Amino acid sequence: MTRKSLSMIALVLGLAQVTPISVTAQESVGSYLAARQATFDYDYEAAAQYFTRALTEDPSNPAIMESAVIAQMSLGRLDLAIPVARKIEQDGLLSHIAHMVLVADDVKEGRIAEVITRMQDDRGIGDLADGLILAWAHLSNGDVRTALAEFDTVAESPGLRSFAIYHKALALASVGDFEAAVGIFSGESDGPVQRTRRGTIAHAEALSQLERNDEALALLHEAFGGAMDPEVKGLRDRIAAGETAPFSLIGSADHGIAEVFYTLGRALLSETSEDYALLYARTAEFLNPGHIDAVMMTAELLESLERYALATAVYKSVPRDHPAYAAAEMGRAESLRRADKPEASVEVLEQLARTHPELPLVHVSVGDLSRQMERFEDAVTAYDRAIEIYAALEQGQWFVHYARAISLERLGRWPEAEAGFRKALEMNPGHPQVMNYLGYSLVEKRIKLDEALDLIERAVAAEPNSGYIVDSLGWVLYRLGRYDEAIVHMERAAELMPIDPVVNDHLGDVLWAVGRYTEAEFHWRRALSFVDPENPSPDVEPDRIRRKLEVGLYEVLEEEGAEPLRVVEEAVDDGG
């Protein structure tokens, strides 16, 4: 398992000892090596099968046992990991991964006394996790005083205070002491608190329990503004209607321990590899299947690891009646798209648009995928619907106008496209992508070239290392007949994007215009070599490039009836 450099958080979680067990010479080489390769590829299903096979041949091999546990955990099969983890411990081997599984098993089965003993005997996961789990275990036993003292002990450790006081607030709220919980969430009793989405929801619910709905509404507005996901919007609507919102995040102490794994898993994303964070997300799911944020985290991690089939299955597990269902379905659609199943992805999104027509982001997603599939009419229709909804909500979304304009431009509906680009710029002045796309389109249409030059120069000033934008600058200068200036920028674009067919094609044209014919032909050939026949760019024409190689750019322009190149004085034929 590869890992980045570790901070204090990672160290107290025991990451330095994730795989402390060495491999013996007696291990089953074939199955083990196949399992290792599957692990490196994040192919957890294959890894689990191979490690299980290896265990039948070498059942006491420490490395194989721990790896088998990791594979089963990654698949969400903690029940299958438990027997192997138990044998690791029985054999007297040190494995924080095995301890994680056994702690989760004890919590799940209600063996709270064993959990406490584990923490006290240093058979846990790491100082931070152990301290928080121990606190919640005492709370499960009804010992609130000891639980709060344990949270305070964790808070005294450098770098761990924010975790401790967050969980302390949740614990207080879970036993009905909403006044004390609000004191922590607000920063009044224990000092500043880092604001998170879940923490804000918990804070708002605690305020509502205290009949302080106005403060809860103000908090939600301050934290989320108008961009509220369905869960937050539902909470806001209930509170606005005068209802007392229930405290929903933590229903029991074992849910509190699930929150520990979820919280630490989130923190680990900036400290270590995604495959390790996945173990924490899976454990949180195991302890609290209703922890949908943990489920979504699992799916997102699997998607990031390119395990699209697993990610799709996890997204699909979110219940239809949960506020996160729409987000999960959009995640499932994205996983299907990345798995090269665009038709299935479209089907998911179109069904979601029928069941959740009020959500503009759903229509935006339909538009984005349709645009990627070059179904531009469908894209425009979807974007139109999204714009209608955003307008009704009085929420301006420049990107939707921009994406719609791109689709219109591809359909040849330029007046509408130009209006869309200008609307996007009106909503988000000076955005380099929009300025570049509008400027480049004007260049290609050979209209308003002075404005195009101004737009692209401003875009380059904003993003000087963007190859696409630098290419646009060189291209507009070429269109203006300013070849010597163009060549500088085109060569810079080729440095930034050396294997892009469009950039190489453009560079070839500019080189030809200044009389560097051999170099021009070289870059045209490079452009052809970089064309992907299965996914060709609409901005590059292989047949036209081949014709330029046959007869030269002058003849091609004449054949096309295009304006000839400006005569370049003292142009030097370099032998082409």
Buried (B, 14 or more C-beta within 10 A) or exposed (E): BEBEEBBBBBBBBBBEBBBBBEBEEEBBEEBBEBBBEBBEEBBBBBBBBBBBBBBEBBEEBBBBBBBBBBBBBBBBBBEBBBBBBBBBBEEEBBBBBBBBBBBBBBBBEEBBEBBBEBBEEEBBBBBBBBBBBBBBBBBBBEBBEBBBEBBBBBBEBEEBBBBBBBBBBBBBBBBEBBEBBBBBBBEEBBEEBEEBEBBBBBBBBBBBBBEBBEBBBEBBEEBBEEEBBBBBBEBBEBBEEEEBBEBEBBEEBBBBBBBBBBBBBBBBBEBBBBBBBBBBBBBBBBBBEEBBBBBBBBBBBBBBBBBBEBBBBBBBBBEEEBBBBBBBBBBBBBBBBBBEBBEBBBEBBBEBBEEBEEBBBBBBBBBBBBBEBEBBEBBBBBBEBBBEBBEEEEEBBBBBBBBBBBBBBBBEBBEBBBBBBBBBBEBBEEBBBBBBBBBBBBBBEEEBBEEBBBBBBBBBEBBEEBBBBBBBBBBBBBBBBBBEBBBBBBBBBBEBBEEBBBBBBBBBBBBBBBBBBEBBBBBBBBBBEBBEEEEEBEBBBBEBBEBBBEEBBEEBBEEEEEEEBEEEEEBEEEEB
